[in-house]
Amino acid sequence: QRQEVEKLRKDLAKLGTDFDSNIVEAQAPVVFTKAELDGVPDSFLASPGIKTGDDAFTVKANVTWQTIAVMENAKSEEVRKRLYLIHDSMAKDKNVAVLNQMLALRNKIALRLGYKSWADFQTEIKMAKSAAGAEKYINDLVTGSQPKFDAEVAELRKLKASETKDPNAQIKLWDFRYYQNQLKKQKYAVDTEALRVYFPFQKTLEGMFNIYQSIFGLKFEKIAVPQKWIDDLQLYAVSD
């Protein structure tokens, strides 16, 4: 039985690797017009590889910084929704089947080891001790944070209602980044895009390296790039 469980765990580990690899390898280019990307900074639109036609701008939903730039700034809810759904469903054609296999294997392993569920198996050595303990903790956390969450959503909803002229406007999942960014600008006078001029990339990179060198005793050394797939690629060797 021990050998059987070990084999099942190896199979599970491989499925987990496959799941992650499918997401990493997923390509999700989404083409928008300039009008659709109203509100998105010109600096983003001028970034290498973004403009792909006379009035075509390709945003790669699988590239985090590109997705965030659009989700935080695009005025069009339809654009935000479209990009959000594509981003959150990457590799689903492959990964739904992989996930179902993982769930079945997890359950089989837990039962073989004498547990009622994978959750009980995973939490036994943790503070929660059991699936019931973990569930209680989550429910208590939700109950405690709900009033604050509701207040924050209400504040964002007011912004959306004002911007869309719809008094019944509701905050959707694809709205959070955009209206949190608007709130930051209006309430706290913080414009991330305007701050860019004070944090040029190279200086910021060197500053970050200096901090890590000081705190962790690491050394960052820029070295020649043997092969470039983008013109401004930089390669650093990190030593302890």
N, C-alpha and C positions, 0 to 999 in steps of 0.2 A: 504493500500500500504506500509506503514511503517513496518508493521509486516511481509509482504512478503519480503521486502528488508532485514530485519534482519535475516530472515530464509535463504535467499540466501547467506548472508555474513557468516553465521555460516557454511553453506554447503561448501563455498569457503575455510574457515579456515580449515575445516576438510580435504579437498582435499590437501591443502598445507602441512598439517601435514603428510598425507599419502605419498605425493611425497618425502618429506625429509626422512621419515622412510624407504621407499623402497630403497633409496640410502644407508642409514646407515646399513641396514640389508643385502645388497647385498654382496655376496661372489664372489671374482674373482681371484682365484689362477691361475697363469700362470707358466708353467714349462719350464725352459731353461737348456741347457747344460752349462758347464763351458766355453767352447769355445765361445758360443753365448754371454756370459756375460764378454767377454774380455774387460778390462778397468775398470770394476767395482771393487772397493777396496776389498782386501781379508778380511778386517774387516767386511764388509757387508756379504760376502759369509759365514763367520764363525758365523754370528748372529744366535741366537736360532730360530729354525724352518725353516731356509732358505734351508739348505741341506736336501733333502728328499729322496736321492738315491745315488747310486755309482757315477753317473754323472747327477744328477737331482737337480736343485735348483728352489724352488718354491717361486715366488714373488707374493705377494698379491696386485693386482692392487687396491683393496679397502683400502689399508693401505698407507696413504700419504707418510710417510718417506721412505717406500720401493720403491714406484713408483719414487719418486724424485731421490733416490740414483742411480737407473738404468737409468733414463732419463738424468741425468747429466753426467754419466760416461761411459755408454755402447758404444763401438765404432761402433757396428753394427746398421746401420740405420733400417734394417728390424726388429731388436729386439725393438728398440725405437718406431717404427711405430706400431708394434703389441701391445705393452703395452699401448701406448697412446690411440689407438682405443678402447681397452677393458676398460681402465679406464674411458674414456669419454662417454661410452655407457652403463655404469652400470645401471641396473634396467630398461632399455629401454622397455623391454617386458611389464612391468607394467606401467611405467611412461608416455609413449606416450599417452595412453588412459586417464590417470589422467590429463595430461597437456591440452589435448583437452577439457576436461570437465571444467577445470579451466578457459580457455580462453572464453568458451561459457558463463560461469557464470559471469565472469568479465564484459563482454559485456552487459549481461542482467541487471546487477546491475547498470551500468553506464547509460543505456538507461532509466531505471526506475526512476533514479534520475535527468533526464533531461540533461545529457551530451551526446556529440556525440560519445565519446569513453571512455574506461577505462583510457587511457593516459590523456585525458582532466580532468577527475575526480581526478586522482592522483596528477596532477601537479598544480591544481588550487591554493592550499595553499602554493606552493613552489615558489622559485624565477622565475622558468620558466613560471609559470602561465597557460601554455597551452601545448598541445602536439606539436604544431607548434614551440613554444618557446624552448622546450626541443630539438626538432630536429635541430633547427637552432644552438643551443649551441653545440650540438654534431658535426654537420658539420663544424662549425668554429674551434672546437678543433682538428678535423681530419686535416683540411686544415693547421692549424698552426703547428701541430706536424709532418706532413707528411715528410718534408725534413729531419728532425732529424731521424725519423724512417727509411727512405730509406737509410740514411748514415750508420746507425747501422746494418741494414740487409745486406748492401753491404760488410761491414767489416766481418760479419759472413760468408757470401757467399765465400769470399776469403779464409777463413780458410777451408771451406768444399771443395772448388775446389782444394786446395793444398793437403788436406788429401786424397781425393778420386781420385785425378789425373784426374778429370773431369772438364774442363774449363767452362762447361755450368751448373755446379751443382747449384741447387736452394735450398733455405732454406725452409723447410716445417715446419708445426706446431710442429712435433715431434723432430725437430732439435734444436729448440731455446735453451732449457736448456743445451743441450750437448755443443753446440758451444759457448754459453755465458760462460760456465765453462772453456772451453779451452782458450777463450780470456782472462779470468780473470787470468789464470795460466801464459799465455805467455806474455801478455801486462803489467800486474800489479804484476806478480810474487806472486800471492795469490793462495795457494793450500789449499782448505778447509779441505781436508783429512789430510794434514800434520799438520794443526793447532790443530787437535784433541788431540795430546799429551799434549798441553798446557791448554786444557780445559777438564780435567777428569770429568765424568758425575756428581759424587757426589758433588765435589767442585763447579762446575758450578751451580748445583741445589741450593746449600746453598747460593751461591752468589746472585742468582736471588731472592731467598726468602728474603735475607737481604735488597736488593734494594726495594722490595715491602713493606717490614716492615717499612723501613725508609720513603718512599714517602707517602704511604697510611695509615700508622699506623696499619697495619695488623699484626697478629701473626700466624705463621705456627708451628704447633706442630705435630711431627711424632707420630702416634698411631699404635697399633697392628692391623694387618689385619685379620679380622674374616674368610675370605675365599680367597684363592689365586687361580687364574687360570694361573698364570705364576710365576716361582720361585722368580724372583727379584721384585715382586710387592711391592710398597711402598704406604702407605696411610697417608695423612696429614689432620689434622683438621685446618680449617682457621677461625679465629675469628677477629672481629673488636673491 
